Amino acid sequence: MKHLLALCLALPLAAFAAIPEIALSIKDHRFTPEEIRVPAGVKVKLLVHNEDSTPEEFESHQLNREKVIAAGSAASIFIGPLKPGKYAFVGEFHEKTAHGVVIAE
């Protein structure tokens, strides 16, 4: 019985650890990479590092996400699970240069 209880308690931690992480950086008011491919139907963690000296806002109406990332800092943004398709995102403070797309396949 103890083993079953231990297994049940460990399952949520194992599921959390299995979330894929994708690094995304902001430098010179641009996202790198501009195109991110993720598996459809899977929750994904974007690790966004702002290397600029000014804040930037990750915004996507299609992903229903908004997050201001202070200069020189990082933030985690969870997306998905997504249906197959393309989901645009922008840096709201520098929309002319800071843009990208998540492709779920």
C-alpha positions, -999 to +999 in steps of 0.1 A: +000+000+000+029+024+008+043+018-027+010+027-044+007+059-023+043+069-032+036+063-069+004+083-068+022+112-051+051+111-076+029+111-108+020+148-107+057+157-104+067+134-132+040+149-154+052+184-146+088+175-154+078+162-188+066+196-201+089+205-230+108+238-226+117+260-255+142+290-251+132+323-268+153+354-265+146+391-271+176+411-284+177+443-304+139+443-301+136+410-320+126+375-310+150+347-317+140+323-330+111+339-349+096+306-356+090+280-329+078+245-337+059+226-310+041+193-309+003+197-312-017+185-282+012+191-257+016+218-231+049+237-237+069+261-215+085+290-233+115+304-214+117+340-226+150+359-219+150+396-225+185+406-233+176+442-241+179+472-218+142+480-220+112+459-211+092+440-237+057+425-237+051+390-252+016+392-265-005+368-285-042+371-289-043+337-306-025+321-277-044+342-251-011+353-235+004+386-223+035+389-202+058+419-196+094+408-193+117+434-176+150+443-191+177+418-184+153+392-170+135+361-179+099+348-177+081+315-182+051+314-204+030+282-207+011+276-239-010+247-252-020+221-256-026+235-291-044+223-322-023+220-353-018+255-368+001+288-367-002+312-337+013+346-341+030+366-312+045+401-310+065+422-287+039+448-281+064+476-273+083+470-306+057+454-330+076+465-361+106+443-353+095+419-325+073+393-340+072+355-344+050+325-348+044+292-329+037+263-353+019+234-337+023+202-357 
